[in-house]
Amino acid sequence: MKIQKNTIVIALSATLILKLGIENKLSYYIHPRYIVWAILGAIICLLVIISHSIFVKNGHTEIETKGSKILIRTLLLVLVIALFLPPKPLLSSTVSQRILSPDDLSANSQILNRKKLTITSTNLTLRDWLIILNQNNVQLEQYKGKELEIEGFIYPGKTAEDSQSFFIGQFAITCCAADATPVGLPVIYDWRKEYNQDEWVKVTGNLDFRELRGKKRSVIIPTRIERIPTPPEPYIY
């Protein structure tokens, strides 16, 4: 029995999902709440394809146009390449595509799911600090000097003023990588000789407020910066 090309595309897609699931890397592409359903769907697709190939002897004839042939072959090529490439989370290259200026990294905190937080809360993450610092009618000076410890990847600024600082950033996602929005806070530190763009780091330091790009902004004055591995779930949910 001739196997249709669109069946091969579906089978490869399901195989890729299962591979990422086994490697614990599906969270690079979709929200963790959907991982079980994605894996279950992939298994069902493969079972249907296998049962169809066993029990259905005479399939219908596949009619292909020139456009559909190009599309199917392109998808096959992409899927085969994806099976062998190491999976990676979104990093600086995607930040540049989704913001107009570094200032948007702090401003984008409005898309985060809000929860009641205070400065006395423990284990505050980057997400938590962005929510606190962007609350309405908040007196920012009360947070000056507060100690914080947050994780994220290094994203450099684009101007000469940014040469002595970097943004510690993460992506906030609602469903999947397609709707990911970058958020972050500036860290005042000459990092280029010690660290690389896109490296994941843990920054320990104190909150301060400095004049950057003509406006007073929340910044981190670090007391310690250490490299960390990319976390299994690298996004803010």
C-alpha positions as CSV (number, residue, x, y, z in Angstrom):
1,M,0.0,0.0,0.0
2,K,1.3,3.4,-0.9
3,I,1.8,5.7,2.1
4,Q,0.5,9.2,1.4
5,K,2.9,12.1,2.0
6,N,0.5,13.9,4.3
7,T,0.4,10.7,6.5
8,I,4.2,10.9,6.7
9,V,4.0,14.5,7.8
10,I,1.5,13.7,10.5
11,A,3.6,10.7,11.7
12,L,6.8,12.8,11.8
13,S,5.0,15.6,13.7
14,A,3.8,13.1,16.3
15,T,7.2,11.6,16.5
16,L,8.8,15.0,17.1
17,I,6.3,15.8,19.9
18,L,7.0,12.4,21.6
19,K,10.8,13.0,21.2
20,L,10.5,16.4,22.9
21,G,8.3,15.0,25.6
22,I,10.9,12.2,26.4
23,E,13.7,14.8,26.5
24,N,11.5,17.0,28.8
25,K,11.8,19.9,26.3
26,L,8.2,20.4,25.2
27,S,8.0,23.3,27.7
28,Y,10.3,25.2,25.3
29,Y,7.4,25.4,22.9
30,I,4.1,25.1,24.8
31,H,2.6,25.9,28.2
32,P,3.2,23.0,30.7
33,R,-0.6,22.6,31.1
34,Y,-0.8,21.4,27.5
35,I,2.1,18.9,27.5
36,V,0.0,15.9,28.6
37,W,-2.6,16.6,25.9
38,A,0.1,17.1,23.2
39,I,1.7,13.8,24.1
40,L,-1.6,12.0,24.2
41,G,-2.6,13.5,20.9
42,A,0.7,12.4,19.3
43,I,0.2,8.8,20.6
44,I,-3.3,8.7,19.2
45,C,-2.2,9.9,15.8
46,L,0.5,7.2,15.6
47,L,-1.9,4.5,16.7
48,V,-4.4,5.6,14.0
49,I,-1.7,5.6,11.3
50,I,-0.4,2.2,12.4
51,S,-3.9,0.6,12.5
52,H,-4.8,2.2,9.2
53,S,-1.7,0.7,7.5
54,I,-2.5,-2.7,9.0
55,F,-6.3,-3.0,8.4
56,V,-7.0,-0.8,5.4
57,K,-5.7,-2.5,2.2
58,N,-7.0,-0.1,-0.5
59,G,-6.6,3.6,0.3
60,H,-7.9,6.4,-1.8
61,T,-5.8,7.8,-4.5
62,E,-3.8,10.9,-3.5
63,I,-4.4,13.9,-5.8
64,E,-1.6,16.4,-5.6
65,T,-1.3,19.9,-7.2
66,K,2.1,21.5,-7.8
67,G,1.5,23.8,-4.9
68,S,0.6,21.0,-2.5
69,K,3.6,19.0,-3.5
70,I,6.0,21.9,-2.7
71,L,4.2,22.5,0.6
72,I,4.3,18.8,1.7
73,R,7.9,18.4,0.7
74,T,8.9,21.6,2.6
75,L,7.1,20.4,5.7
76,L,8.8,17.0,5.4
77,L,12.2,18.7,5.2
78,V,11.5,20.9,8.2
79,L,10.3,18.0,10.3
80,V,13.3,15.8,9.5
81,I,15.7,18.7,10.3
82,A,13.8,19.4,13.6
83,L,14.1,15.8,14.7
84,F,17.9,16.1,14.7
85,L,18.4,19.7,15.8
86,P,18.8,20.2,19.6
87,P,15.7,22.0,21.0
88,K,16.3,25.5,22.4
89,P,14.1,28.0,24.2
90,L,13.4,31.5,22.9
91,L,16.3,33.9,23.5
92,S,17.6,37.3,22.4
93,S,17.0,36.9,18.7
94,T,13.3,36.6,19.4
95,V,13.3,39.6,21.8
96,S,14.6,41.8,19.0
97,Q,11.7,40.7,16.8
98,R,9.0,41.4,19.4
99,I,10.0,44.7,21.0
100,L,10.6,48.2,19.5
101,S,13.1,49.2,22.3
102,P,14.6,47.8,25.5
103,D,12.1,49.9,27.6
104,D,9.4,47.6,26.4
105,L,10.8,44.8,28.5
106,S,9.7,46.5,31.7
107,A,6.5,47.9,30.2
108,N,5.4,44.5,29.0
109,S,4.8,43.4,32.6
110,Q,1.2,44.5,32.1
111,I,0.5,41.2,30.3
112,L,1.5,39.2,33.4
113,N,-1.3,37.5,35.4
114,R,-1.7,39.6,38.5
115,K,-1.6,38.3,42.0
116,K,-1.4,40.1,45.3
117,L,2.3,40.6,46.2
118,T,4.1,42.6,48.9
119,I,7.7,43.4,49.5
120,T,7.6,41.0,52.5
121,S,6.7,38.1,50.2
122,T,9.5,35.5,50.0
123,N,11.2,34.0,46.9
124,L,10.1,36.7,44.6
125,T,10.8,36.0,40.9
126,L,11.4,38.3,38.0
127,R,7.7,38.1,37.3
128,D,6.8,39.1,40.8
129,W,9.1,42.1,40.9
130,L,7.8,43.4,37.6
131,I,4.3,43.2,39.0
132,I,5.2,45.0,42.2
133,L,7.1,47.7,40.4
134,N,4.3,48.4,37.9
135,Q,1.4,48.5,40.4
136,N,-0.7,51.7,40.2
137,N,0.1,54.4,42.7
138,V,3.1,52.5,44.0
139,Q,5.8,54.6,45.8
140,L,8.9,53.2,44.1
141,E,11.3,54.8,46.6
142,Q,10.1,52.5,49.4
143,Y,11.7,49.6,47.5
144,K,15.1,51.3,47.0
145,G,17.9,49.0,48.4
146,K,15.7,46.0,48.7
147,E,17.6,42.7,48.1
148,L,16.4,40.5,45.3
149,E,17.5,37.3,43.6
150,I,16.2,36.6,40.1
151,E,17.0,34.4,37.2
152,G,16.9,35.0,33.4
153,F,19.0,35.2,30.3
154,I,21.2,38.1,29.3
155,Y,19.8,40.5,26.7
156,P,22.1,43.4,25.8
157,G,20.7,46.9,25.1
158,K,21.1,48.5,21.7
159,T,22.5,52.0,22.6
160,A,25.9,53.3,23.8
161,E,24.2,54.1,27.1
162,D,23.4,50.4,27.5
163,S,27.1,49.3,27.2
164,Q,27.5,49.2,30.9
165,S,24.3,47.2,31.6
166,F,22.2,44.3,30.4
167,F,18.6,43.1,30.8
168,I,17.9,40.0,32.7
169,G,14.9,38.6,30.8
170,Q,12.4,35.9,30.4
171,F,9.5,35.3,28.1
172,A,5.9,35.3,29.4
173,I,3.6,32.9,27.6
174,T,-0.1,32.1,27.7
175,C,-0.4,29.2,25.4
176,C,2.8,28.6,23.4
177,A,6.0,30.1,22.1
178,A,4.0,31.9,19.3
179,D,2.4,34.3,21.9
180,A,5.6,34.7,24.0
181,T,6.2,38.3,25.2
182,P,9.7,39.3,26.6
183,V,9.9,41.0,30.0
184,G,12.9,42.0,32.0
185,L,14.8,44.4,34.3
186,P,18.1,46.2,33.6
187,V,21.2,45.2,35.5
188,I,24.0,47.8,35.9
189,Y,27.1,45.8,35.3
190,D,29.9,45.7,32.6
191,W,29.2,42.1,31.7
192,R,30.7,41.7,28.2
193,K,34.2,40.5,29.3
194,E,32.8,37.8,31.7
195,Y,29.4,36.7,30.2
196,N,27.8,36.1,26.9
197,Q,24.6,37.1,25.4
198,D,21.8,34.6,26.0
199,E,23.6,33.0,29.0
200,W,21.3,32.1,31.8
201,V,22.4,33.7,35.1
202,K,21.2,34.2,38.6
203,V,21.6,37.8,39.8
204,T,21.7,38.7,43.4
205,G,21.7,42.4,44.3
206,N,19.7,45.5,45.4
207,L,17.0,47.5,43.7
208,D,17.8,51.0,42.7
209,F,16.4,53.8,40.5
210,R,18.6,55.4,37.9
211,E,18.3,57.8,34.9
212,L,18.3,55.6,31.8
213,R,17.4,56.8,28.3
214,G,16.0,60.0,29.7
215,K,13.7,58.5,32.3
216,K,14.0,57.2,35.9
217,R,13.9,53.4,35.9
218,S,14.0,50.5,38.2
219,V,17.5,48.8,38.0
220,I,19.4,46.1,39.8
221,I,22.8,46.8,41.3
222,P,24.3,43.3,41.5
223,T,26.4,42.0,44.3
224,R,26.7,38.6,42.7
225,I,26.1,37.1,39.3
226,E,26.5,33.4,38.6
227,R,25.9,31.2,35.6
228,I,23.1,28.6,35.8
229,P,21.8,26.0,33.4
230,T,18.8,26.7,31.3
231,P,15.8,25.7,33.5
232,P,13.4,22.9,32.3
233,E,10.6,25.5,32.2
234,P,12.4,28.7,31.1
235,Y,9.2,30.9,30.7
236,I,6.9,32.9,33.0
237,Y,3.4,31.5,33.1
